[in-house]
Amino acid sequence: MPLDLQVRRFLEDLEAQQAPPLHALTPKQARAQATLEAASFGPPEPVASIEDRTVPGPGGLIPVRFYTPEADGPFPVLIYYHGGGWVIGDIASHDAICCSLANAAGWMVASVEYRLAPEHKYPAAAEDAYTAARWIAAHAAIVGGDRRWIAVGGDSAGGNLAAVVALMARDRNAFPLVLQVLIYPITDYNFDTPSYRENSDGYLLARETMRWFWDQYLATSDDGHQPYASPLRAPDLSNLPPALVITAEFDPLRDEGEAYAKRLRESGVPVTLTRYDGMIHAFFRRTATFDKARIALHEVAAALKRAFV
């Protein structure tokens, strides 16, 4: 399929701005650029309430923001992890999409601000993500949630963390999950898939940027082979929660996301895999720009509603 026309216009406008690629910046500069980008998404939808809390974590307090939709609780809870290559992004950068998810699904959304690299190398983000999920599962009633209906989700590096939390929760026999929502997830420390070669540059996320993200995240390249860094390398993917996996056609991460969906299915896990043709990495949050982003948002909401039975 060709590039979606809305995506083509977006990329042309981006090229005209002549902004440097993230891998040419320092982490501090990349974070500042990401903050400016998030402001361009516009104001978030109103929700019934937003509450900021902190939960104890292995490296200190972990900020979590709870978004409650208009309805009567207690609510099922989607624990959401923001994208940004484990280096950029925060609760604020994903404020709008979390509000939209809460409204569209009728679920409470808990957005977790895990520690970032390179200041905090692997497995800091993964352990924060898991620890926050464990606290939310145990204390859901405090914030109006229902511990019987807990899902994890995220985009890009956040999709990686959602998949890893599902693995950790199973491995540690910690808490049940009803769904994992993996939006163009990073699943493997590998830059030589066909989608990496086909989409190495010119489609927002470049292969060199992904190398830079991994270099910031990992203390050593050997860490990239660990299942809690690269869930595709986990020897056993059985007994995990059902999954919705979303990929984009013109995304370097397309093949590893689809490979993870295939392995989950082969391991007996119910999986829905949707590739959005014509789309690029990070399209999901751009609901004001791309029609297919709104379609994807409602696909996630529908999957959550089906899980709440």
C-alpha positions in Angstrom: 0.0 0.0 0.0 1.1 3.6 -0.6 1.6 6.0 2.2 -1.7 7.4 3.5 -2.3 10.8 2.0 -2.6 12.4 5.5 0.6 10.8 6.5 2.4 12.0 3.4 1.3 15.6 4.1 2.4 15.3 7.7 5.9 14.0 6.7 6.2 16.8 4.1 5.4 19.4 6.7 7.8 17.8 9.1 10.6 17.8 6.5 10.0 21.5 5.8 10.7 22.2 9.5 14.2 20.8 9.2 14.3 19.6 12.8 17.3 17.4 13.6 16.7 13.7 14.2 16.5 12.6 17.7 19.7 10.5 17.5 21.6 13.7 16.7 20.5 15.2 20.0 21.4 14.8 23.7 18.7 13.1 25.8 17.9 16.5 27.4 17.5 18.1 23.9 15.4 15.2 22.7 13.1 15.5 25.8 12.6 19.2 25.1 11.7 18.5 21.5 9.2 15.8 22.6 7.6 18.3 24.9 7.1 20.8 22.1 5.7 18.0 19.9 3.2 16.9 22.6 1.9 20.5 22.8 1.0 20.3 19.1 -1.6 17.6 19.7 -4.0 20.1 21.2 -5.9 20.0 24.5 -7.0 16.7 25.9 -10.7 15.8 26.1 -12.3 16.5 29.4 -12.8 13.5 31.7 -14.7 13.2 35.0 -11.6 13.4 37.1 -7.8 13.3 37.0 -5.9 12.4 40.1 -2.1 12.4 40.6 -0.6 9.9 43.0 2.8 8.4 43.8 3.4 4.7 44.6 6.5 3.3 46.2 9.0 1.9 43.7 12.5 0.3 43.6 14.2 3.6 42.9 11.8 6.0 44.8 8.3 7.2 44.3 6.7 6.5 40.9 4.2 9.1 39.7 0.9 7.7 38.4 -2.0 9.7 37.0 -5.5 8.3 37.1 -8.1 9.3 34.5 -11.7 8.5 35.4 -14.5 8.6 32.8 -18.0 9.8 33.3 -19.8 6.7 34.7 -20.4 4.9 37.9 -17.5 2.9 39.3 -15.7 0.9 40.3 -14.0 0.9 37.0 -11.8 -1.6 35.2 -8.3 -0.2 34.9 -6.0 0.1 31.9 -2.4 0.6 33.2 -0.7 2.6 30.4 3.0 3.1 29.7 4.0 6.0 27.5 6.3 5.6 24.5 9.5 7.4 23.8 12.3 4.8 23.5 12.7 4.6 27.3 14.4 8.0 27.0 11.8 10.7 26.3 8.1 11.1 27.1 6.2 11.3 30.4 2.7 11.5 31.8 2.2 14.9 30.3 3.2 13.9 26.8 0.5 11.2 26.8 -2.2 13.1 28.6 -4.4 13.5 25.6 -4.4 9.9 24.5 -5.1 8.7 28.0 -8.1 11.0 28.3 -9.4 9.8 25.0 -8.9 6.1 26.0 -10.7 6.6 29.2 -13.7 8.2 27.5 -13.8 5.8 24.5 -13.5 2.6 26.6 -15.3 3.7 29.8 -12.2 2.4 31.7 -10.1 4.2 34.3 -6.6 4.8 32.8 -3.6 4.8 35.1 -0.6 6.4 33.3 2.8 5.4 34.8 5.9 7.7 34.7 8.7 5.2 34.9 12.4 6.1 35.3 14.1 7.1 32.0 17.4 6.2 30.4 20.3 6.9 30.2 20.2 8.1 33.8 18.5 4.8 34.7 19.5 1.9 32.6 17.6 -1.4 32.0 15.9 -2.9 33.9 14.8 0.3 35.8 11.9 1.1 33.5 10.7 -2.5 33.5 10.8 -2.8 37.3 9.1 0.5 37.8 6.4 -0.5 35.3 5.8 -3.8 37.1 5.9 -2.4 40.6 3.4 0.3 39.7 1.1 -2.3 38.1 1.4 -4.6 41.2 0.4 -1.6 43.5 -2.5 -0.7 41.3 -3.8 -4.3 41.2 -3.5 -4.5 45.0 -5.0 -1.1 45.8 -7.4 -0.4 42.9 -10.3 0.2 45.2 -8.6 3.2 46.7 -8.8 5.1 43.4 -12.2 3.7 42.4 -10.9 0.8 40.3 -11.9 -2.9 40.2 -8.9 -5.2 40.8 -10.7 -8.0 38.9 -10.3 -6.2 35.6 -6.8 -5.0 35.1 -5.2 -4.6 31.7 -1.8 -3.2 30.6 -1.0 -1.3 27.5 1.3 1.2 25.8 2.8 2.4 22.6 6.3 1.7 21.3 8.6 1.5 24.3 5.4 1.6 26.4 4.2 -1.4 24.4 7.5 -3.1 25.3 6.9 -2.4 28.9 3.3 -3.6 28.8 4.5 -6.9 27.3 7.2 -7.2 29.8 4.9 -6.5 32.7 2.6 -9.3 31.5 5.6 -11.6 31.5 6.7 -10.5 34.9 3.2 -10.9 36.4 3.1 -14.5 35.1 6.6 -15.4 36.1 6.2 -13.9 39.6 2.6 -15.2 40.0 1.7 -11.7 41.0 -1.7 -10.6 39.7 -4.0 -11.6 36.8 -4.4 -9.4 33.7 -7.4 -9.6 31.4 -5.7 -8.0 28.3 -2.4 -6.6 27.0 -2.7 -3.8 24.4 0.6 -3.6 22.5 0.7 -0.6 20.1 3.6 -0.9 17.7 5.7 -2.5 20.5 9.4 -2.8 20.7 9.9 -6.5 21.2 13.4 -7.4 20.0 16.9 -5.9 20.1 17.4 -6.5 16.3 17.8 -3.9 13.5 17.9 -6.3 10.6 14.3 -7.2 9.9 12.7 -6.5 6.5 10.7 -3.6 8.1 13.9 -2.1 9.4 15.4 -2.3 6.0 12.3 -1.0 4.1 11.6 1.8 6.6 15.1 2.8 7.8 14.6 6.5 7.1 12.0 9.0 6.0 9.1 7.6 8.0 9.4 9.6 11.3 11.2 6.8 13.2 14.6 6.0 11.7 16.7 2.9 12.3 19.5 5.1 13.7 17.1 6.6 16.2 16.2 3.2 17.4 19.8 2.3 17.7 20.3 5.4 19.8 17.3 4.6 22.0 18.6 1.1 22.7 22.1 2.5 23.4 20.7 4.8 26.0 18.6 2.0 27.6 21.0 -0.8 27.8 24.1 -1.0 30.1 25.6 -3.6 27.7 24.5 -5.1 24.5 24.1 -8.5 26.2 21.2 -7.0 28.2 19.3 -6.7 24.9 19.0 -10.4 24.8 17.2 -10.6 28.1 13.4 -11.4 27.8 12.5 -8.4 30.0 14.2 -6.2 27.5 13.3 -8.2 24.3 10.1 -10.1 25.1 10.3 -11.8 21.7 13.3 -13.7 23.1 11.3 -15.1 26.1 11.5 -18.9 25.8 7.9 -19.4 26.9 5.0 -17.1 26.0 2.2 -19.4 27.2 -0.3 -18.5 29.9 -0.2 -14.8 29.1 -3.3 -12.6 28.9 -5.0 -12.1 25.6 -3.4 -9.5 23.4 -4.3 -6.8 20.9 -1.3 -6.0 18.8 -1.3 -2.9 16.5 1.4 -2.3 13.9 1.9 0.3 11.2 3.0 -0.6 7.6 5.7 2.0 7.3 7.3 1.4 10.7 10.7 -0.2 11.4 9.1 -2.0 14.3 6.3 -3.6 12.2 7.9 -7.0 11.9 8.9 -7.5 15.5 5.4 -6.6 16.7 3.9 -9.0 14.2 6.4 -11.7 15.1 5.5 -11.3 18.8 1.8 -11.7 17.9 2.6 -14.8 16.0 4.5 -16.4 18.8 1.8 -15.5 21.3 -0.8 -17.2 19.1 1.4 -20.3 18.7 1.7 -20.4 22.5 -2.1 -20.6 22.9 -2.7 -17.0 23.7 -5.7 -15.4 22.0 -4.4 -12.6 19.8 -5.9 -9.9 17.6 -3.3 -8.4 15.2 -4.1 -5.3 13.2 -1.7 -3.8 10.7 -2.7 -0.2 9.8 -1.7 0.1 6.1 -0.3 3.5 5.0 0.6 4.4 8.6 3.9 5.3 10.3 5.2 4.8 13.8 3.6 7.0 16.5 0.4 7.5 14.5 -1.8 6.3 17.3 -1.7 9.5 19.4 -2.3 11.8 16.3 -6.1 11.4 16.4 -6.5 15.1 15.4 -4.4 14.5 12.3 -5.0 10.9 11.0 -8.4 9.3 10.4 -6.8 5.9 11.0 -5.6 7.0 14.4 -9.2 7.5 15.5 -10.1 4.1 14.1 -7.2 2.5 16.1 -8.3 4.3 19.2 -11.8 2.9 18.9 -10.3 -0.6 18.2 -8.5 -0.4 21.5 -11.6 0.8 23.2 -13.7 -2.0 21.7 -11.1 -4.6 22.9 -11.2 -3.3 26.4 -15.0 -3.3 26.4 -15.0 -7.0 25.3 -12.5 -7.8 28.0 -14.8 -6.4 30.7 -17.4 -9.2 30.8 
